[in-house]
Amino acid sequence: MANQLLPQGRITSVDALRGFTMLWLTSAAEVIRHLPDISGLKFLRVLADQFEHVPWNGMHIYDLIFPMFMFIIGVTLPFSYKKRLDKGSKTELYKHIITRSIVLFALGLITFGYNDPGFEAWGYYAVLQYLAFTYFVSSIIMLNTSVRGVCYWFAGIFLFYFLMMKFYPVPGFGGGIFEKGKNFNDYIAGLVVSNIGIKWKYLLSPFMLSGITTSLLGILAGYWLFSEYTQLKKFKYLLLAGVILICSGLLLSFIFPVIKDVWSSSYVLLSGGISSVMLALFYWFIDIKNYKKWAFIFVVIGLNSITIYTLTFIVNFDNISLILVYGIRENLGVVLNLVISTISAVLQWLFMYYLYKQKIFIKI
């Protein structure tokens, strides 16, 4: 029944994995953070900590969500653009890319503006702005080169960023320093603040460049996933590529630590590797073994992922949830926040389910 409502030509596992990542980004992580309210069990505290960003070095589960979403966006591009080119000209596709990038950027300004109307904290930068930038550049690269060319662009950008971060002598600190405020990325960000303005601090920082490599990894995975090879071969090589990337990222971390805030090269490899392994596993269970029912909850979100992300900034689901339990809120005691976050997650999913049942798939 679920598959009958899917838009034609889509691979279910890709939509499921996209929905899986967006679920954590919009609601499920908040539920996990409140689990320690139930009990003082150390396990629950450790689990909750995994859904907070690390202060600087290292990577928690929550630090993986955004790059995995970027990776999946890249996965869909080869198939999506091929369909558009079959129906229209390359010029029309360029118009689509430019329009989509502008819309994503504008949505980022709108959604972030609800929390920071004056753009005083992060300026003109948030999740959707970063996604718009990496989507635009990686799309242009893909349309003007081959699979091998995408590999070359990935290697070139990856190496260029690594060399800058590793060897550029930051005044007062030297090269290869990766501490907060002392690395090359933060040095350039400081120059932007001094000469252009604090609102541009992140948008014009070098780490924006590194994010392109995450999208390009997704595109390469997409080329493979939508190729003519057998399903089993696709699974094996996605899994193998993921393991290689993870090992490479861990090795590189000894000379360039895993740091999300600067989108370090080791972070690109590690997050890209885990994303590839996750894609392989979802593909194996959903599309090869045909175990689809368990993934339905994720598919519903995956088909309207940007919609629910934007909506969570515009609609305060927590306030709606509080209204629903207002009469018994005092009886809930320490688990009140857990109950509210859980109801909020359910409400968000029900709205996505409504769109799904109405066959409303908002494409951005």
C-alpha positions in Angstrom: 0.0 0.0 0.0 2.8 2.4 0.9 4.7 2.0 -2.3 1.6 2.8 -4.4 1.8 6.4 -3.2 5.5 6.9 -4.0 6.3 9.1 -7.0 7.5 7.0 -9.8 11.2 6.2 -10.4 12.3 6.7 -6.8 14.4 4.3 -4.8 12.6 3.7 -1.5 15.7 3.3 0.6 16.9 6.8 -0.4 13.7 8.4 0.7 13.8 6.3 3.9 17.3 7.4 4.7 16.5 11.0 4.0 13.5 10.8 6.3 15.6 9.0 8.9 18.1 11.8 9.1 15.4 14.5 9.0 13.5 12.8 11.9 16.5 13.2 14.1 17.2 16.7 13.0 13.6 18.0 13.6 12.2 16.0 16.6 13.6 12.6 17.6 16.9 14.0 19.0 14.9 16.2 21.4 13.1 13.1 22.7 16.4 11.3 23.4 17.8 14.4 25.2 14.9 14.2 27.7 15.2 10.5 28.4 17.4 11.1 31.5 14.4 12.8 33.0 13.0 9.3 33.6 16.0 8.0 35.5 19.5 8.7 36.5 20.8 5.7 34.6 24.3 6.5 33.2 23.3 4.8 29.9 20.5 7.3 29.3 22.8 10.2 30.1 25.5 8.9 27.6 22.8 8.3 25.0 21.4 11.8 25.5 24.9 13.3 25.1 25.2 11.6 21.7 22.5 13.9 20.5 24.3 17.1 21.4 27.0 18.6 19.3 30.6 18.1 20.5 32.2 21.3 21.8 35.0 21.1 19.3 37.0 17.9 18.5 35.3 14.6 17.9 31.9 13.5 16.6 28.7 12.5 18.3 25.8 10.9 16.5 24.1 14.3 16.2 27.2 15.7 14.4 26.5 13.2 11.6 22.9 14.2 10.8 23.6 17.2 8.7 26.4 15.9 6.5 24.4 12.7 6.0 21.5 14.8 4.7 23.8 16.7 2.4 25.2 13.3 1.2 21.7 12.0 0.4 20.8 15.2 -1.5 23.9 14.5 -3.6 22.8 10.8 -4.1 19.6 11.9 -5.8 21.1 14.4 -8.3 22.4 12.0 -11.0 19.0 10.4 -11.4 17.0 13.6 -10.9 19.0 15.6 -13.5 18.9 12.8 -16.0 15.1 12.8 -15.9 15.0 16.6 -16.4 17.5 16.5 -19.2 15.4 13.8 -21.0 12.4 16.2 -20.8 14.1 19.5 -21.4 17.3 21.4 -22.3 20.3 22.0 -20.2 19.4 25.7 -20.0 16.2 24.8 -18.3 18.1 22.6 -15.8 20.4 25.5 -15.0 17.4 27.7 -14.3 16.0 25.0 -12.0 19.4 24.8 -10.1 19.6 28.6 -9.7 16.0 28.9 -8.6 16.2 26.0 -6.2 19.4 27.4 -4.7 17.8 30.8 -4.2 14.7 29.3 -2.6 16.7 27.2 -0.2 18.8 30.2 0.8 15.7 32.4 1.3 14.0 29.7 3.3 17.2 29.5 5.5 16.9 33.3 6.1 13.2 33.0 6.9 13.5 30.0 9.3 16.6 31.3 11.1 15.0 34.7 11.3 12.4 33.3 13.7 15.1 32.6 16.3 17.4 35.4 15.4 15.5 38.3 13.8 18.5 40.6 13.7 20.9 37.9 12.4 23.1 38.7 15.3 24.3 35.2 16.3 25.2 33.5 13.1 24.5 36.2 10.4 23.4 35.0 7.0 24.2 31.4 7.7 22.2 28.4 8.8 21.6 24.8 7.6 19.6 25.7 4.5 22.1 28.4 3.4 24.9 25.9 3.6 22.8 23.3 1.7 21.9 25.9 -1.0 25.6 26.7 -1.5 26.9 23.1 -1.6 23.9 22.0 -3.8 24.5 24.8 -6.3 28.3 24.3 -6.7 28.1 20.5 -6.8 25.3 20.5 -9.3 27.3 22.8 -11.6 30.3 20.5 -11.3 28.2 17.4 -12.0 26.5 18.9 -15.1 29.8 20.0 -16.7 31.9 16.9 -16.2 31.9 13.1 -16.1 32.0 10.7 -13.2 35.8 10.8 -13.4 35.6 14.6 -13.4 33.5 14.6 -10.2 36.3 12.5 -8.7 38.9 15.0 -9.8 36.9 17.9 -8.4 36.4 16.1 -5.1 40.1 15.3 -4.8 41.1 18.9 -5.8 38.8 20.7 -3.4 39.6 18.2 -0.6 43.3 18.6 -1.0 43.2 22.4 -1.4 41.2 22.8 1.8 43.4 20.3 3.7 46.6 22.1 2.6 45.2 25.5 3.6 44.2 24.3 7.0 47.4 22.4 7.6 50.1 24.6 6.3 48.9 28.2 6.1 50.8 30.2 8.8 48.1 31.9 10.8 49.5 35.1 12.3 50.5 34.6 15.9 50.0 30.9 15.8 51.6 29.3 12.7 50.3 26.5 10.5 48.6 23.3 11.4 47.0 24.6 14.6 43.4 23.3 14.9 42.3 24.8 18.2 39.3 27.1 18.3 40.2 30.6 17.3 43.7 29.7 16.2 43.1 27.8 12.9 43.0 29.1 9.4 39.2 29.0 9.0 38.7 31.1 12.1 41.5 33.5 11.0 39.7 34.2 7.7 36.4 34.5 9.6 38.0 37.1 11.8 39.1 39.1 8.7 35.6 38.9 7.3 34.2 40.3 10.5 36.8 43.2 10.5 36.5 44.1 6.8 33.0 43.1 5.7 30.8 42.5 8.7 29.9 40.0 11.3 26.8 38.8 9.5 29.0 37.3 6.8 31.4 35.6 9.2 30.3 32.0 8.4 29.1 32.5 4.9 32.5 33.6 3.7 34.6 31.2 5.8 36.7 28.5 4.0 34.7 25.6 5.6 31.9 26.4 3.2 34.3 25.1 0.5 34.8 21.8 2.3 31.1 21.1 2.4 31.1 20.7 -1.4 33.2 17.6 -1.0 30.4 16.0 1.1 27.9 16.7 -1.7 30.3 15.3 -4.3 30.7 12.1 -2.3 26.9 11.8 -2.4 26.8 12.4 -6.2 29.4 9.6 -6.7 27.3 7.3 -4.6 24.3 8.3 -6.6 26.0 7.5 -9.9 26.7 4.0 -8.5 23.3 3.5 -7.1 21.5 4.4 -10.3 23.9 2.5 -12.5 23.1 -0.7 -14.4 25.0 -3.0 -12.1 23.2 -5.7 -10.1 21.6 -4.7 -6.8 24.0 -7.0 -4.9 27.0 -5.4 -6.5 25.8 -1.9 -5.7 25.3 -2.9 -2.1 28.7 -4.5 -1.7 30.6 -1.5 -3.2 28.7 1.1 -1.3 29.5 -0.8 1.9 33.1 -1.2 0.9 33.5 2.4 -0.1 32.0 3.4 3.2 34.4 1.3 5.2 37.4 2.6 3.3 36.2 6.2 3.9 35.7 5.6 7.6 39.2 4.1 8.0 40.7 6.9 5.9 38.9 9.5 8.1 40.1 7.9 11.3 43.7 7.8 10.0 43.6 11.4 8.8 42.2 12.5 12.1 45.7 12.0 13.6 47.0 15.0 11.6 43.7 16.9 11.0 41.2 16.2 13.8 37.5 15.5 13.3 36.0 19.0 13.8 32.5 19.7 12.5 32.7 23.5 13.0 35.4 23.8 10.4 34.1 20.8 8.3 37.6 19.2 8.6 38.8 16.8 5.9 38.8 13.9 8.4 35.2 14.9 9.2 34.3 14.7 5.5 35.7 11.2 5.1 34.3 9.9 8.4 30.8 11.3 7.9 30.8 10.4 4.2 31.9 6.8 5.0 29.2 6.4 7.7 26.6 7.8 5.3 27.7 5.4 2.6 27.4 2.4 5.0 24.0 3.6 6.1 22.8 3.9 2.5 24.1 0.4 1.7 22.3 -1.1 4.7 19.0 0.7 3.9 19.3 -0.4 0.3 20.0 -4.0 1.4 17.0 -4.3 3.7 14.5 -2.2 1.8 15.2 -2.6 -1.9 17.0 -5.9 -2.1 15.4 -7.9 0.7 12.1 -6.0 0.3 11.6 -5.3 4.0 9.8 -2.1 3.5 7.1 -1.9 6.2 9.5 -0.8 9.0 10.8 2.1 6.8 7.4 3.6 6.2 7.7 6.0 9.1 10.8 7.4 7.5 9.6 7.5 3.9 6.7 9.7 4.9 9.1 12.3 6.2 11.7 11.8 3.4 9.2 12.7 0.7 8.7 16.2 2.3 11.9 16.6 4.2 12.6 20.3 3.6 8.9 21.1 4.3 9.0 19.6 7.8 12.3 21.2 8.5 11.0 24.6 7.6 7.7 24.1 9.4 9.4 23.3 12.7 10.7 26.9 12.7 7.4 28.5 11.8 5.0 26.4 13.9 5.8 25.8 17.6 4.8 22.2 17.9 6.0 22.2 21.6 3.4 24.9 22.5 0.7 22.9 20.7 1.8 19.8 22.6 1.7 21.7 25.9 -1.9 22.7 25.2 -2.8 19.1 24.8 -1.4 18.1 28.2 -2.1 21.4 29.9 -4.7 20.0 32.3 -2.3 17.3 33.6 1.0 19.1 33.3 1.6 19.3 37.0 1.0 15.6 37.4 3.7 14.8 34.8 6.4 16.2 37.0 10.0 15.7 35.7 8.8 13.9 32.6 6.8 16.9 31.3 9.5 17.9 28.8 9.8 14.3 27.6 6.1 14.0 27.1 5.9 17.4 25.2 8.8 16.5 22.9 7.3 13.1 22.2 3.9 14.5 21.3 5.6 17.2 19.2 7.4 14.5 17.2 4.1 12.6 16.7 2.3 15.7 15.6 5.0 16.5 13.0 4.9 13.0 11.7 1.1 13.1 11.4 1.2 16.2 9.4 3.7 14.7 7.0 1.5 11.6 6.8 -1.5 13.8 5.9 0.6 15.3 3.0 1.6 11.8 2.0 -2.0 10.5 1.9 -3.0 13.5 -0.1 -0.1 12.9 -2.5 1.3 16.3 -1.8 5.0 16.2 -2.3 6.4 19.8 -2.1 9.5 20.0 -4.3 12.0 22.7 -3.6 
